[in-house]
Amino acid sequence: MLPDARPVTCLTEDSVHLRGSYWEARDENAISLLLIHDAGEDRNVWDPFVPLFRSRGWGVLAVDLRGHGESVRQDMRPDLLKPNAEDLISPHQYPTDMRAALAFMARQPKAVPAKLATLGVGLGADLVYASSGRGWGNASGVCIGLDDQRGRLLAGPGAFAPRSIYLVYGADDARSAASASAFAAVAQYPAETFAYPSTSSTGITLYHERSPEIVARSIAWIERTI
């Protein structure tokens, strides 16, 4: 765990204990940023980038999704949670984690509910997309790669109108490129896409590959839209 992080637990509505690391904002009324990892990863993938977000004075929360990292316990269930392929398209599993993490951030002493931002890679990006389209509480979001179809499944049935989303992807990543077209058809202002040429990298790999420029893009988008 990085220095100054406070270990925290976010309890979901279905009693899953999400473990996370929280860095309190430097000032009152600061932006709060939720970092969401990809399937098969955990919150530690964000360690190289957290200091850059904290340099803006933001509050930062990185959590392990259910069945990942340390988030393996659920009340009234003796066996440990494990990642389940069916959960990747369920509106009742990982979206529940997303809402619990956003609610946790909104309750923090220096947080402002209207200034919650989200940044996700892979599955995390799809959850950011779903959250924006359903109004789960994030005022600004950055998606690193996107599976539009999975994002809509995670969002569940009903009207879907994402806004204040910045989609960043590798131009040679076929899934994200196709999803960018679907994104452009439904996203409401403000919404933008940016494709890095000559790479098929996606998720946290792309974030490492194009850092620190991709981090600067993320920060600029969030500060411009909140």
PyRosetta script that sets phi, psi and omega in degrees:
from pyrosetta import init, pose_from_sequence

init()
pose = pose_from_sequence("MLPDARPVTCLTEDSVHLRGSYWEARDENAISLLLIHDAGEDRNVWDPFVPLFRSRGWGVLAVDLRGHGESVRQDMRPDLLKPNAEDLISPHQYPTDMRAALAFMARQPKAVPAKLATLGVGLGADLVYASSGRGWGNASGVCIGLDDQRGRLLAGPGAFAPRSIYLVYGADDARSAASASAFAAVAQYPAETFAYPSTSSTGITLYHERSPEIVARSIAWIERTI")
pose.set_psi(1, 138.4)
pose.set_omega(1, 179.8)
pose.set_phi(2, -68.0)
pose.set_psi(2, 155.0)
pose.set_omega(2, 179.1)
pose.set_phi(3, -57.8)
pose.set_psi(3, 150.0)
pose.set_omega(3, 175.6)
pose.set_phi(4, 72.0)
pose.set_psi(4, 2.2)
pose.set_omega(4, 177.8)
pose.set_phi(5, -77.9)
pose.set_psi(5, 141.7)
pose.set_omega(5, 174.7)
pose.set_phi(6, -105.2)
pose.set_psi(6, 120.2)
pose.set_omega(6, 176.9)
pose.set_phi(7, -67.5)
pose.set_psi(7, 132.0)
pose.set_omega(7, -176.7)
pose.set_phi(8, -134.0)
pose.set_psi(8, 164.5)
pose.set_omega(8, 175.1)
pose.set_phi(9, -130.8)
pose.set_psi(9, 129.9)
pose.set_omega(9, 175.2)
pose.set_phi(10, -108.9)
pose.set_psi(10, 122.0)
pose.set_omega(10, -179.6)
pose.set_phi(11, -93.0)
pose.set_psi(11, 122.6)
pose.set_omega(11, -179.4)
pose.set_phi(12, -81.1)
pose.set_psi(12, 168.9)
pose.set_omega(12, -179.0)
pose.set_phi(13, -66.8)
pose.set_psi(13, -19.2)
pose.set_omega(13, 175.1)
pose.set_phi(14, -104.3)
pose.set_psi(14, 23.8)
pose.set_omega(14, 169.8)
pose.set_phi(15, 67.9)
pose.set_psi(15, 31.6)
pose.set_omega(15, 170.0)
pose.set_phi(16, -89.9)
pose.set_psi(16, 135.6)
pose.set_omega(16, 179.9)
pose.set_phi(17, -94.0)
pose.set_psi(17, 103.2)
pose.set_omega(17, 178.5)
pose.set_phi(18, -85.9)
pose.set_psi(18, 122.2)
pose.set_omega(18, 177.5)
pose.set_phi(19, -90.3)
pose.set_psi(19, 141.5)
pose.set_omega(19, -178.1)
pose.set_phi(20, -150.2)
pose.set_psi(20, 173.8)
pose.set_omega(20, 174.0)
pose.set_phi(21, -121.1)
pose.set_psi(21, 129.7)
pose.set_omega(21, -176.6)
pose.set_phi(22, -125.2)
pose.set_psi(22, 132.8)
pose.set_omega(22, 175.0)
pose.set_phi(23, -114.8)
pose.set_psi(23, 118.4)
pose.set_omega(23, -176.7)
pose.set_phi(24, -68.9)
pose.set_psi(24, 147.0)
pose.set_omega(24, 178.6)
pose.set_phi(25, -62.5)
pose.set_psi(25, 152.0)
pose.set_omega(25, 179.9)
pose.set_phi(26, -73.9)
pose.set_psi(26, -37.9)
pose.set_omega(26, -175.4)
pose.set_phi(27, -124.8)
pose.set_psi(27, 163.3)
pose.set_omega(27, 173.3)
pose.set_phi(28, -65.2)
pose.set_psi(28, 150.8)
pose.set_omega(28, 175.1)
pose.set_phi(29, 62.4)
pose.set_psi(29, 26.0)
pose.set_omega(29, 179.6)
pose.set_phi(30, -81.8)
pose.set_psi(30, 164.5)
pose.set_omega(30, 172.8)
pose.set_phi(31, -67.0)
pose.set_psi(31, 143.9)
pose.set_omega(31, 173.0)
pose.set_phi(32, -114.9)
pose.set_psi(32, 131.8)
pose.set_omega(32, -176.0)
pose.set_phi(33, -117.6)
pose.set_psi(33, 126.3)
pose.set_omega(33, 174.1)
pose.set_phi(34, -101.6)
pose.set_psi(34, 126.7)
pose.set_omega(34, -179.7)
pose.set_phi(35, -106.4)
pose.set_psi(35, 125.5)
pose.set_omega(35, -176.5)
pose.set_phi(36, -121.0)
pose.set_psi(36, 123.8)
pose.set_omega(36, -177.7)
pose.set_phi(37, -82.7)
pose.set_psi(37, 176.0)
pose.set_omega(37, 178.9)
pose.set_phi(38, -87.5)
pose.set_psi(38, 167.0)
pose.set_omega(38, 174.4)
pose.set_phi(39, -59.6)
pose.set_psi(39, 137.3)
pose.set_omega(39, 179.2)
pose.set_phi(40, 83.1)
pose.set_psi(40, 0.1)
pose.set_omega(40, 178.9)
pose.set_phi(41, -112.9)
pose.set_psi(41, -168.1)
pose.set_omega(41, 173.6)
pose.set_phi(42, -149.6)
pose.set_psi(42, -178.2)
pose.set_omega(42, -171.6)
pose.set_phi(43, -65.7)
pose.set_psi(43, -18.0)
pose.set_omega(43, -177.6)
pose.set_phi(44, -66.8)
pose.set_psi(44, -15.8)
pose.set_omega(44, 179.6)
pose.set_phi(45, -63.8)
pose.set_psi(45, -18.5)
pose.set_omega(45, -177.7)
pose.set_phi(46, -88.8)
pose.set_psi(46, -5.9)
pose.set_omega(46, -173.9)
pose.set_phi(47, -52.3)
pose.set_psi(47, -42.0)
pose.set_omega(47, -178.2)
pose.set_phi(48, -67.0)
pose.set_psi(48, -18.5)
pose.set_omega(48, -171.8)
pose.set_phi(49, -106.9)
pose.set_psi(49, -18.9)
pose.set_omega(49, -178.4)
pose.set_phi(50, -55.2)
pose.set_psi(50, -44.4)
pose.set_omega(50, -179.8)
pose.set_phi(51, -58.8)
pose.set_psi(51, -31.2)
pose.set_omega(51, 179.5)
pose.set_phi(52, -69.5)
pose.set_psi(52, -39.3)
pose.set_omega(52, 177.7)
pose.set_phi(53, -71.0)
pose.set_psi(53, -38.0)
pose.set_omega(53, 179.7)
pose.set_phi(54, -67.4)
pose.set_psi(54, -26.7)
pose.set_omega(54, 178.9)
pose.set_phi(55, -63.7)
pose.set_psi(55, -17.0)
pose.set_omega(55, 176.6)
pose.set_phi(56, -86.5)
pose.set_psi(56, -3.1)
pose.set_omega(56, -178.5)
pose.set_phi(57, 86.2)
pose.set_psi(57, 7.8)
pose.set_omega(57, -176.5)
pose.set_phi(58, -75.1)
pose.set_psi(58, 155.6)
pose.set_omega(58, 162.7)
pose.set_phi(59, -82.9)
pose.set_psi(59, 141.0)
pose.set_omega(59, -175.9)
pose.set_phi(60, -132.0)
pose.set_psi(60, 132.9)
pose.set_omega(60, 174.8)
pose.set_phi(61, -126.1)
pose.set_psi(61, 123.9)
pose.set_omega(61, 172.6)
pose.set_phi(62, -115.9)
pose.set_psi(62, 125.9)
pose.set_omega(62, -177.4)
pose.set_phi(63, -121.7)
pose.set_psi(63, 157.0)
pose.set_omega(63, 169.4)
pose.set_phi(64, -92.5)
pose.set_psi(64, 124.0)
pose.set_omega(64, 173.4)
pose.set_phi(65, -65.0)
pose.set_psi(65, 159.6)
pose.set_omega(65, -178.4)
pose.set_phi(66, -54.3)
pose.set_psi(66, 138.5)
pose.set_omega(66, -179.5)
pose.set_phi(67, 78.6)
pose.set_psi(67, 2.1)
pose.set_omega(67, -178.8)
pose.set_phi(68, -122.0)
pose.set_psi(68, 148.8)
pose.set_omega(68, 176.4)
pose.set_phi(69, 54.6)
pose.set_psi(69, -123.5)
pose.set_omega(69, -178.5)
pose.set_phi(70, -96.9)
pose.set_psi(70, 0.5)
pose.set_omega(70, -177.8)
pose.set_phi(71, -90.0)
pose.set_psi(71, 74.1)
pose.set_omega(71, -172.5)
pose.set_phi(72, -125.8)
pose.set_psi(72, 7.7)
pose.set_omega(72, -177.3)
pose.set_phi(73, -117.7)
pose.set_psi(73, 138.8)
pose.set_omega(73, 177.0)
pose.set_phi(74, -132.9)
pose.set_psi(74, 134.6)
pose.set_omega(74, -179.7)
pose.set_phi(75, -54.8)
pose.set_psi(75, 140.5)
pose.set_omega(75, 176.2)
pose.set_phi(76, 70.2)
pose.set_psi(76, 15.2)
pose.set_omega(76, 178.2)
pose.set_phi(77, -128.9)
pose.set_psi(77, 114.6)
pose.set_omega(77, -175.2)
pose.set_phi(78, -74.6)
pose.set_psi(78, -31.3)
pose.set_omega(78, -178.2)
pose.set_phi(79, -84.6)
pose.set_psi(79, 154.3)
pose.set_omega(79, -178.0)
pose.set_phi(80, -78.6)
pose.set_psi(80, 145.8)
pose.set_omega(80, 178.2)
pose.set_phi(81, -71.3)
pose.set_psi(81, 144.0)
pose.set_omega(81, 176.0)
pose.set_phi(82, -131.6)
pose.set_psi(82, 151.4)
pose.set_omega(82, 176.8)
pose.set_phi(83, -57.3)
pose.set_psi(83, 137.0)
pose.set_omega(83, -178.3)
pose.set_phi(84, -125.5)
pose.set_psi(84, 127.2)
pose.set_omega(84, -177.4)
pose.set_phi(85, -58.2)
pose.set_psi(85, -34.3)
pose.set_omega(85, -179.9)
pose.set_phi(86, -66.0)
pose.set_psi(86, -28.1)
pose.set_omega(86, 179.9)
pose.set_phi(87, -67.5)
pose.set_psi(87, -20.8)
pose.set_omega(87, -177.4)
pose.set_phi(88, -65.5)
pose.set_psi(88, -17.8)
pose.set_omega(88, 179.5)
pose.set_phi(89, -123.8)
pose.set_psi(89, 12.8)
pose.set_omega(89, -177.7)
pose.set_phi(90, -93.2)
pose.set_psi(90, 132.3)
pose.set_omega(90, 175.7)
pose.set_phi(91, -78.2)
pose.set_psi(91, 2.1)
pose.set_omega(91, -173.6)
pose.set_phi(92, -112.1)
pose.set_psi(92, 1.0)
pose.set_omega(92, -176.8)
pose.set_phi(93, -114.0)
pose.set_psi(93, -86.3)
pose.set_omega(93, -177.8)
pose.set_phi(94, -63.3)
pose.set_psi(94, -33.5)
pose.set_omega(94, 173.8)
pose.set_phi(95, -60.5)
pose.set_psi(95, -32.8)
pose.set_omega(95, 176.0)
pose.set_phi(96, -63.8)
pose.set_psi(96, -38.0)
pose.set_omega(96, 175.9)
pose.set_phi(97, -63.6)
pose.set_psi(97, -42.8)
pose.set_omega(97, -178.9)
pose.set_phi(98, -60.6)
pose.set_psi(98, -45.6)
pose.set_omega(98, -178.8)
pose.set_phi(99, -66.2)
pose.set_psi(99, -37.7)
pose.set_omega(99, 178.9)
pose.set_phi(100, -65.5)
pose.set_psi(100, -40.8)
pose.set_omega(100, -179.8)
pose.set_phi(101, -67.5)
pose.set_psi(101, -40.8)
pose.set_omega(101, 177.4)
pose.set_phi(102, -64.2)
pose.set_psi(102, -41.1)
pose.set_omega(102, 178.9)
pose.set_phi(103, -64.3)
pose.set_psi(103, -38.9)
pose.set_omega(103, 177.6)
pose.set_phi(104, -60.0)
pose.set_psi(104, -48.0)
pose.set_omega(104, -178.7)
pose.set_phi(105, -61.6)
pose.set_psi(105, -40.5)
pose.set_omega(105, -178.0)
pose.set_phi(106, -63.4)
pose.set_psi(106, -24.0)
pose.set_omega(106, -177.7)
pose.set_phi(107, -87.6)
pose.set_psi(107, -7.7)
pose.set_omega(107, -175.2)
pose.set_phi(108, -71.5)
pose.set_psi(108, 147.1)
pose.set_omega(108, -170.7)
pose.set_phi(109, -54.2)
pose.set_psi(109, -39.8)
pose.set_omega(109, -176.8)
pose.set_phi(110, -97.5)
pose.set_psi(110, 4.5)
pose.set_omega(110, -176.7)
pose.set_phi(111, -84.4)
pose.set_psi(111, 155.2)
pose.set_omega(111, 173.6)
pose.set_phi(112, -123.2)
pose.set_psi(112, 118.3)
pose.set_omega(112, -176.9)
pose.set_phi(113, -53.5)
pose.set_psi(113, -28.7)
pose.set_omega(113, -180.0)
pose.set_phi(114, -79.4)
pose.set_psi(114, -3.3)
pose.set_omega(114, -177.2)
pose.set_phi(115, -119.8)
pose.set_psi(115, 37.9)
pose.set_omega(115, 177.4)
pose.set_phi(116, -92.1)
pose.set_psi(116, 124.9)
pose.set_omega(116, 178.3)
pose.set_phi(117, -116.7)
pose.set_psi(117, 155.3)
pose.set_omega(117, -179.6)
pose.set_phi(118, -133.9)
pose.set_psi(118, 144.0)
pose.set_omega(118, 177.0)
pose.set_phi(119, -135.9)
pose.set_psi(119, 123.7)
pose.set_omega(119, -177.3)
pose.set_phi(120, -135.3)
pose.set_psi(120, 152.4)
pose.set_omega(120, 175.7)
pose.set_phi(121, -122.1)
pose.set_psi(121, 138.1)
pose.set_omega(121, 178.1)
pose.set_phi(122, 60.4)
pose.set_psi(122, -122.4)
pose.set_omega(122, 175.9)
pose.set_phi(123, -55.3)
pose.set_psi(123, -38.4)
pose.set_omega(123, 177.6)
pose.set_phi(124, -60.5)
pose.set_psi(124, -38.8)
pose.set_omega(124, 177.1)
pose.set_phi(125, -65.0)
pose.set_psi(125, -39.7)
pose.set_omega(125, 179.1)
pose.set_phi(126, -64.9)
pose.set_psi(126, -35.5)
pose.set_omega(126, 177.7)
pose.set_phi(127, -70.1)
pose.set_psi(127, -38.7)
pose.set_omega(127, 174.9)
pose.set_phi(128, -60.8)
pose.set_psi(128, -44.3)
pose.set_omega(128, 178.5)
pose.set_phi(129, -60.7)
pose.set_psi(129, -47.7)
pose.set_omega(129, 179.0)
pose.set_phi(130, -62.7)
pose.set_psi(130, -42.8)
pose.set_omega(130, -179.4)
pose.set_phi(131, -61.6)
pose.set_psi(131, -42.4)
pose.set_omega(131, 179.0)
pose.set_phi(132, -64.7)
pose.set_psi(132, -41.6)
pose.set_omega(132, -178.6)
pose.set_phi(133, -69.9)
pose.set_psi(133, -21.0)
pose.set_omega(133, -177.5)
pose.set_phi(134, -108.9)
pose.set_psi(134, -7.0)
pose.set_omega(134, 179.0)
pose.set_phi(135, 70.3)
pose.set_psi(135, 47.9)
pose.set_omega(135, -179.0)
pose.set_phi(136, -82.2)
pose.set_psi(136, -4.2)
pose.set_omega(136, 174.2)
pose.set_phi(137, 130.4)
pose.set_psi(137, -10.8)
pose.set_omega(137, 179.9)
pose.set_phi(138, -85.3)
pose.set_psi(138, 128.5)
pose.set_omega(138, -178.4)
pose.set_phi(139, -84.6)
pose.set_psi(139, -21.3)
pose.set_omega(139, -179.6)
pose.set_phi(140, -151.4)
pose.set_psi(140, 142.4)
pose.set_omega(140, -178.0)
pose.set_phi(141, -142.5)
pose.set_psi(141, 149.6)
pose.set_omega(141, 175.6)
pose.set_phi(142, -125.3)
pose.set_psi(142, 126.1)
pose.set_omega(142, 179.0)
pose.set_phi(143, -110.7)
pose.set_psi(143, 122.6)
pose.set_omega(143, 175.7)
pose.set_phi(144, -100.9)
pose.set_psi(144, 98.7)
pose.set_omega(144, -170.2)
pose.set_phi(145, 79.0)
pose.set_psi(145, 154.6)
pose.set_omega(145, -178.6)
pose.set_phi(146, -156.8)
pose.set_psi(146, 137.7)
pose.set_omega(146, 167.3)
pose.set_phi(147, -111.6)
pose.set_psi(147, 95.1)
pose.set_omega(147, -174.8)
pose.set_phi(148, -56.2)
pose.set_psi(148, -41.1)
pose.set_omega(148, -178.6)
pose.set_phi(149, -63.5)
pose.set_psi(149, -45.2)
pose.set_omega(149, 179.5)
pose.set_phi(150, -67.5)
pose.set_psi(150, -38.1)
pose.set_omega(150, 178.6)
pose.set_phi(151, -59.6)
pose.set_psi(151, -40.0)
pose.set_omega(151, 179.4)
pose.set_phi(152, -70.1)
pose.set_psi(152, -36.0)
pose.set_omega(152, 176.8)
pose.set_phi(153, -65.7)
pose.set_psi(153, -41.1)
pose.set_omega(153, 178.0)
pose.set_phi(154, -64.6)
pose.set_psi(154, -32.6)
pose.set_omega(154, -179.9)
pose.set_phi(155, -70.1)
pose.set_psi(155, -26.8)
pose.set_omega(155, -178.4)
pose.set_phi(156, 85.6)
pose.set_psi(156, 175.7)
pose.set_omega(156, -176.4)
pose.set_phi(157, -70.7)
pose.set_psi(157, 156.8)
pose.set_omega(157, 177.6)
pose.set_phi(158, 118.8)
pose.set_psi(158, 179.5)
pose.set_omega(158, -179.5)
pose.set_phi(159, -60.1)
pose.set_psi(159, 141.2)
pose.set_omega(159, -176.8)
pose.set_phi(160, -132.5)
pose.set_psi(160, 112.3)
pose.set_omega(160, -175.7)
pose.set_phi(161, -140.2)
pose.set_psi(161, 77.9)
pose.set_omega(161, -179.5)
pose.set_phi(162, -66.7)
pose.set_psi(162, 145.0)
pose.set_omega(162, 176.5)
pose.set_phi(163, -147.7)
pose.set_psi(163, 162.1)
pose.set_omega(163, -179.7)
pose.set_phi(164, 57.0)
pose.set_psi(164, 44.3)
pose.set_omega(164, -178.3)
pose.set_phi(165, -119.7)
pose.set_psi(165, 136.6)
pose.set_omega(165, 175.6)
pose.set_phi(166, -115.6)
pose.set_psi(166, 116.2)
pose.set_omega(166, -179.6)
pose.set_phi(167, -101.6)
pose.set_psi(167, 120.3)
pose.set_omega(167, 178.5)
pose.set_phi(168, -118.8)
pose.set_psi(168, 133.8)
pose.set_omega(168, -176.4)
pose.set_phi(169, -157.1)
pose.set_psi(169, 165.3)
pose.set_omega(169, 173.8)
pose.set_phi(170, -81.1)
pose.set_psi(170, 131.3)
pose.set_omega(170, -174.7)
pose.set_phi(171, -60.3)
pose.set_psi(171, -27.7)
pose.set_omega(171, -179.2)
pose.set_phi(172, -92.7)
pose.set_psi(172, 5.7)
pose.set_omega(172, 174.8)
pose.set_phi(173, -85.9)
pose.set_psi(173, 102.8)
pose.set_omega(173, -171.0)
pose.set_phi(174, -60.1)
pose.set_psi(174, -41.9)
pose.set_omega(174, -177.5)
pose.set_phi(175, -64.5)
pose.set_psi(175, -45.9)
pose.set_omega(175, -179.8)
pose.set_phi(176, -68.0)
pose.set_psi(176, -36.5)
pose.set_omega(176, 179.1)
pose.set_phi(177, -64.2)
pose.set_psi(177, -42.2)
pose.set_omega(177, 176.9)
pose.set_phi(178, -66.7)
pose.set_psi(178, -38.2)
pose.set_omega(178, 179.6)
pose.set_phi(179, -67.2)
pose.set_psi(179, -30.5)
pose.set_omega(179, 178.6)
pose.set_phi(180, -61.9)
pose.set_psi(180, -37.0)
pose.set_omega(180, 178.3)
pose.set_phi(181, -67.1)
pose.set_psi(181, -43.0)
pose.set_omega(181, 177.5)
pose.set_phi(182, -65.3)
pose.set_psi(182, -39.3)
pose.set_omega(182, 177.7)
pose.set_phi(183, -59.2)
pose.set_psi(183, -47.2)
pose.set_omega(183, -177.8)
pose.set_phi(184, -62.4)
pose.set_psi(184, -27.4)
pose.set_omega(184, -177.4)
pose.set_phi(185, -76.6)
pose.set_psi(185, -23.8)
pose.set_omega(185, -175.2)
pose.set_phi(186, -117.8)
pose.set_psi(186, -21.4)
pose.set_omega(186, -174.1)
pose.set_phi(187, -67.9)
pose.set_psi(187, 141.8)
pose.set_omega(187, 178.9)
pose.set_phi(188, -103.9)
pose.set_psi(188, 153.2)
pose.set_omega(188, -179.3)
pose.set_phi(189, -61.7)
pose.set_psi(189, 138.0)
pose.set_omega(189, -2.7)
pose.set_phi(190, -84.7)
pose.set_psi(190, 137.0)
pose.set_omega(190, 178.1)
pose.set_phi(191, -156.0)
pose.set_psi(191, 133.9)
pose.set_omega(191, -179.1)
pose.set_phi(192, -143.5)
pose.set_psi(192, 158.9)
pose.set_omega(192, 172.9)
pose.set_phi(193, -127.4)
pose.set_psi(193, 152.7)
pose.set_omega(193, 174.7)
pose.set_phi(194, -144.0)
pose.set_psi(194, 127.2)
pose.set_omega(194, -179.9)
pose.set_phi(195, -110.3)
pose.set_psi(195, 124.4)
pose.set_omega(195, 173.3)
pose.set_phi(196, -78.7)
pose.set_psi(196, 123.0)
pose.set_omega(196, -177.5)
pose.set_phi(197, -70.7)
pose.set_psi(197, 155.2)
pose.set_omega(197, 169.7)
pose.set_phi(198, 61.6)
pose.set_psi(198, 35.8)
pose.set_omega(198, 173.4)
pose.set_phi(199, -150.7)
pose.set_psi(199, 143.2)
pose.set_omega(199, 174.6)
pose.set_phi(200, -107.2)
pose.set_psi(200, 6.8)
pose.set_omega(200, -179.6)
pose.set_phi(201, -64.4)
pose.set_psi(201, 152.2)
pose.set_omega(201, 178.6)
pose.set_phi(202, -147.5)
pose.set_psi(202, 174.7)
pose.set_omega(202, 176.7)
pose.set_phi(203, 58.7)
pose.set_psi(203, -146.2)
pose.set_omega(203, -176.0)
pose.set_phi(204, -67.3)
pose.set_psi(204, -23.9)
pose.set_omega(204, 176.5)
pose.set_phi(205, -63.6)
pose.set_psi(205, -44.8)
pose.set_omega(205, 177.1)
pose.set_phi(206, -63.9)
pose.set_psi(206, -37.9)
pose.set_omega(206, -178.4)
pose.set_phi(207, -64.0)
pose.set_psi(207, -38.9)
pose.set_omega(207, 175.6)
pose.set_phi(208, -69.4)
pose.set_psi(208, -43.7)
pose.set_omega(208, -174.1)
pose.set_phi(209, -62.0)
pose.set_psi(209, -37.4)
pose.set_omega(209, -174.5)
pose.set_phi(210, -107.9)
pose.set_psi(210, 12.6)
pose.set_omega(210, 175.9)
pose.set_phi(211, -77.7)
pose.set_psi(211, 144.9)
pose.set_omega(211, 8.2)
pose.set_phi(212, -91.2)
pose.set_psi(212, -1.8)
pose.set_omega(212, -175.4)
pose.set_phi(213, -62.1)
pose.set_psi(213, -39.7)
pose.set_omega(213, -178.9)
pose.set_phi(214, -68.7)
pose.set_psi(214, -31.1)
pose.set_omega(214, 176.1)
pose.set_phi(215, -67.4)
pose.set_psi(215, -42.4)
pose.set_omega(215, 178.6)
pose.set_phi(216, -62.4)
pose.set_psi(216, -38.3)
pose.set_omega(216, 177.0)
pose.set_phi(217, -63.7)
pose.set_psi(217, -42.0)
pose.set_omega(217, 179.7)
pose.set_phi(218, -61.7)
pose.set_psi(218, -47.9)
pose.set_omega(218, -179.3)
pose.set_phi(219, -62.0)
pose.set_psi(219, -45.4)
pose.set_omega(219, -178.2)
pose.set_phi(220, -61.7)
pose.set_psi(220, -41.6)
pose.set_omega(220, 179.6)
pose.set_phi(221, -63.1)
pose.set_psi(221, -47.2)
pose.set_omega(221, -177.6)
pose.set_phi(222, -63.3)
pose.set_psi(222, -44.8)
pose.set_omega(222, -179.2)
pose.set_phi(223, -69.1)
pose.set_psi(223, -26.8)
pose.set_omega(223, 179.1)
pose.set_phi(224, -78.7)
pose.set_psi(224, -28.4)
pose.set_omega(224, -173.4)
pose.set_phi(225, -104.1)
pose.set_psi(225, -2.0)
pose.set_omega(225, 175.6)
pose.set_phi(226, -109.8)
pose.dump_pdb("model.pdb")
